[in-house]
Amino acid sequence: MSQFQAYFKLGIEHILDLNGFDHILFVIALCAIYLLRDWKKILVLVTAFTIGHSITLALATLRIFSVNSNLIEFLIPVTIAVTAFFNILKPRPSSGSGIQANYAFALFFGLIHGLGFSNYLRSLLGRENSIWEPLLAFNLGLEAGQLIIVGIFIVISSITIGIFGTNRKEWALVISSIVLGMSIMMILDKVYW
């Protein structure tokens, strides 16, 4: 397996890791208000998150930027809670064609999430001659993993709404409420420990 393939696989595994399901929850929160027909909006949203994630991951890996890891571990579930809460306030996507606030949220929250994995990736990349190829491969793997989560979630949403006739707004509210509850438990766990 080439270096590129190894780091690409690591990126996919990072996002799909059920032991660190915070990324999965965040991606579900991002997509909770969308349907398959909104695939362009979803793609922009997920890519905005990946761009933010990639920026801080690169900056932290290069030791240009550093933040207390306990603060980041606390802020990650906060970003999930905020996203889910806004979905509850507005359980349908904007119909406008301009830049939407949720794209800015995804980009900004991606910046926070990128810091969460930087220490581990920095320790791996410390053995490499050049970090640019592994960093690119990891981020492309991350994007691929997110698209897998999005695909699975959107198929489930489409079946639930289209075949079983569940109300779209109610579906978004239920999913967002579950994610909000789980993220609050994660926040309390971080505060307690």
FIDO-830789 format. One record per residue (C-alpha): residue number from 0; x, y negated, z. Coordinates in Angstrom, 3 decimals, padded with zeros to 6 digits. Example, Ala and Ser with C-alpha at 12.3 -4.5 7.8 and 13.67 -1.06 7.14 Angstrom:
2
(r 0,(012.300,004.500,007.800))
(r 1,(013.670,001.060,007.140))
//
This chain:
193
(r 0,(000.000,000.000,000.000))
(r 1,(001.385,-003.401,-000.984))
(r 2,(001.760,-006.280,001.465))
(r 3,(-001.107,-008.117,-000.253))
(r 4,(-003.412,-005.092,000.046))
(r 5,(-002.485,-004.567,003.694))
(r 6,(-003.344,-008.142,004.687))
(r 7,(-006.468,-008.157,002.490))
(r 8,(-007.634,-005.030,004.329))
(r 9,(-006.762,-006.662,007.668))
(r 10,(-008.951,-009.665,006.738))
(r 11,(-011.908,-007.413,005.931))
(r 12,(-011.410,-005.402,009.114))
(r 13,(-011.186,-008.597,011.169))
(r 14,(-014.602,-009.828,010.059))
(r 15,(-016.278,-006.391,010.172))
(r 16,(-014.871,-005.386,013.575))
(r 17,(-017.830,-004.389,015.739))
(r 18,(-015.740,-004.874,018.897))
(r 19,(-015.339,-008.544,017.990))
(r 20,(-018.833,-009.026,016.635))
(r 21,(-018.773,-012.791,017.153))
(r 22,(-017.935,-013.360,013.477))
(r 23,(-020.751,-011.069,012.386))
(r 24,(-023.200,-012.970,014.613))
(r 25,(-021.997,-016.283,013.224))
(r 26,(-022.411,-015.177,009.605))
(r 27,(-025.899,-013.848,010.389))
(r 28,(-026.773,-017.166,012.061))
(r 29,(-025.533,-019.025,008.975))
(r 30,(-027.719,-016.901,006.691))
(r 31,(-030.815,-016.416,008.865))
(r 32,(-032.874,-019.072,007.069))
(r 33,(-031.991,-017.959,003.517))
(r 34,(-033.337,-015.432,001.053))
(r 35,(-031.725,-013.701,-001.916))
(r 36,(-032.913,-016.456,-004.270))
(r 37,(-030.763,-018.891,-002.217))
(r 38,(-027.574,-017.002,-003.104))
(r 39,(-025.768,-020.114,-004.403))
(r 40,(-026.382,-021.981,-001.143))
(r 41,(-025.259,-018.926,000.831))
(r 42,(-022.071,-018.622,-001.209))
(r 43,(-021.215,-022.308,-000.622))
(r 44,(-021.991,-021.932,003.085))
(r 45,(-019.831,-018.843,003.583))
(r 46,(-017.016,-020.322,001.498))
(r 47,(-017.127,-023.547,003.555))
(r 48,(-016.691,-021.426,006.686))
(r 49,(-013.779,-019.545,005.098))
(r 50,(-012.100,-022.801,004.049))
(r 51,(-012.318,-024.141,007.601))
(r 52,(-011.139,-020.808,008.999))
(r 53,(-008.226,-020.742,006.531))
(r 54,(-007.070,-024.283,007.311))
(r 55,(-006.696,-023.820,011.052))
(r 56,(-005.439,-020.261,010.668))
(r 57,(-002.634,-021.577,008.435))
(r 58,(-001.891,-024.570,010.682))
(r 59,(-001.818,-022.449,013.833))
(r 60,(000.194,-019.672,012.198))
(r 61,(002.778,-022.227,011.037))
(r 62,(002.787,-023.658,014.590))
(r 63,(001.690,-027.077,013.327))
(r 64,(-001.398,-027.019,015.495))
(r 65,(-002.059,-025.255,018.787))
(r 66,(-005.043,-025.104,021.123))
(r 67,(-005.559,-023.253,024.375))
(r 68,(-006.818,-019.768,023.488))
(r 69,(-009.266,-019.716,026.435))
(r 70,(-010.897,-022.878,025.098))
(r 71,(-011.225,-021.339,021.631))
(r 72,(-012.666,-018.110,023.036))
(r 73,(-015.285,-020.257,024.793))
(r 74,(-015.998,-022.470,021.745))
(r 75,(-016.573,-019.581,019.326))
(r 76,(-019.832,-018.415,020.989))
(r 77,(-020.805,-022.079,021.398))
(r 78,(-020.617,-022.487,017.594))
(r 79,(-022.825,-019.421,017.190))
(r 80,(-025.348,-020.781,019.704))
(r 81,(-025.452,-024.206,018.048))
(r 82,(-025.994,-022.673,014.598))
(r 83,(-028.776,-020.410,015.855))
(r 84,(-030.383,-023.283,017.785))
(r 85,(-030.490,-025.493,014.667))
(r 86,(-032.094,-022.608,012.769))
(r 87,(-034.817,-022.503,015.415))
(r 88,(-035.367,-026.247,015.056))
(r 89,(-035.446,-026.004,011.256))
(r 90,(-036.135,-022.423,010.135))
(r 91,(-036.104,-023.202,006.391))
(r 92,(-033.245,-024.474,004.241))
(r 93,(-033.282,-027.993,002.854))
(r 94,(-034.670,-028.195,-000.637))
(r 95,(-032.377,-031.042,-001.729))
(r 96,(-029.471,-030.510,-004.073))
(r 97,(-026.913,-032.650,-002.187))
(r 98,(-024.435,-031.717,000.502))
(r 99,(-026.378,-030.391,003.454))
(r 100,(-025.487,-030.724,007.127))
(r 101,(-025.184,-026.949,007.515))
(r 102,(-022.260,-026.945,005.024))
(r 103,(-020.436,-029.436,007.255))
(r 104,(-021.275,-027.310,010.308))
(r 105,(-019.936,-024.198,008.580))
(r 106,(-016.697,-025.963,007.636))
(r 107,(-016.204,-027.474,011.097))
(r 108,(-017.088,-024.263,012.921))
(r 109,(-014.760,-022.375,010.579))
(r 110,(-011.958,-024.596,011.878))
(r 111,(-012.705,-023.373,015.406))
(r 112,(-013.032,-019.704,014.426))
(r 113,(-009.716,-019.819,012.546))
(r 114,(-007.895,-020.630,015.756))
(r 115,(-009.347,-017.530,017.412))
(r 116,(-007.264,-015.084,015.371))
(r 117,(-004.145,-017.186,014.844))
(r 118,(-002.037,-015.795,017.711))
(r 119,(-002.459,-012.205,016.523))
(r 120,(-001.834,-013.103,012.891))
(r 121,(001.190,-015.212,013.870))
(r 122,(002.703,-012.207,015.654))
(r 123,(002.165,-010.069,012.540))
(r 124,(003.524,-012.684,010.159))
(r 125,(006.561,-013.287,012.342))
(r 126,(008.116,-010.265,010.661))
(r 127,(007.473,-011.517,007.113))
(r 128,(009.908,-013.506,004.956))
(r 129,(007.138,-015.643,003.485))
(r 130,(003.738,-016.092,005.095))
(r 131,(001.878,-017.539,002.097))
(r 132,(000.995,-014.293,000.328))
(r 133,(-000.143,-012.496,003.516))
(r 134,(-002.102,-015.567,004.601))
(r 135,(-003.854,-015.777,001.219))
(r 136,(-004.567,-012.046,001.218))
(r 137,(-005.957,-012.177,004.754))
(r 138,(-008.275,-015.077,003.923))
(r 139,(-009.498,-013.414,000.727))
(r 140,(-010.186,-010.276,002.770))
(r 141,(-012.038,-012.400,005.287))
(r 142,(-014.216,-013.862,002.517))
(r 143,(-014.900,-010.383,001.099))
(r 144,(-015.887,-009.115,004.556))
(r 145,(-018.236,-012.031,005.071))
(r 146,(-019.858,-011.386,001.709))
(r 147,(-020.422,-007.761,002.740))
(r 148,(-022.201,-008.935,005.910))
(r 149,(-024.210,-011.489,003.922))
(r 150,(-025.169,-008.871,001.339))
(r 151,(-026.381,-006.401,003.957))
(r 152,(-028.274,-009.076,005.891))
(r 153,(-029.907,-010.588,002.785))
(r 154,(-031.026,-007.145,001.577))
(r 155,(-032.558,-006.450,005.006))
(r 156,(-034.223,-009.892,004.984))
(r 157,(-035.564,-009.380,001.461))
(r 158,(-037.003,-005.983,002.361))
(r 159,(-038.500,-007.283,005.603))
(r 160,(-040.064,-010.342,003.978))
(r 161,(-040.787,-009.038,000.480))
(r 162,(-041.872,-005.465,001.093))
(r 163,(-043.182,-005.524,004.652))
(r 164,(-044.715,-008.983,004.288))
(r 165,(-043.078,-010.573,007.316))
(r 166,(-043.445,-014.343,007.397))
(r 167,(-040.161,-015.996,006.332))
(r 168,(-040.273,-018.629,009.079))
(r 169,(-041.039,-016.038,011.768))
(r 170,(-038.197,-013.823,010.518))
(r 171,(-035.731,-016.721,010.713))
(r 172,(-036.981,-017.623,014.198))
(r 173,(-036.693,-014.049,015.496))
(r 174,(-033.204,-013.488,014.066))
(r 175,(-031.981,-016.888,015.253))
(r 176,(-033.468,-016.343,018.729))
(r 177,(-031.726,-012.967,019.042))
(r 178,(-028.411,-014.474,017.930))
(r 179,(-028.903,-017.433,020.291))
(r 180,(-029.579,-015.100,023.219))
(r 181,(-026.521,-012.981,022.449))
(r 182,(-024.301,-016.031,022.064))
(r 183,(-025.516,-017.475,025.380))
(r 184,(-024.583,-014.167,027.030))
(r 185,(-021.125,-014.425,025.421))
(r 186,(-020.762,-018.021,026.685))
(r 187,(-021.762,-016.998,030.203))
(r 188,(-019.314,-014.113,030.046))
(r 189,(-016.491,-016.492,029.074))
(r 190,(-017.436,-018.969,031.810))
(r 191,(-017.733,-016.241,034.428))
(r 192,(-014.383,-014.642,033.630))
//
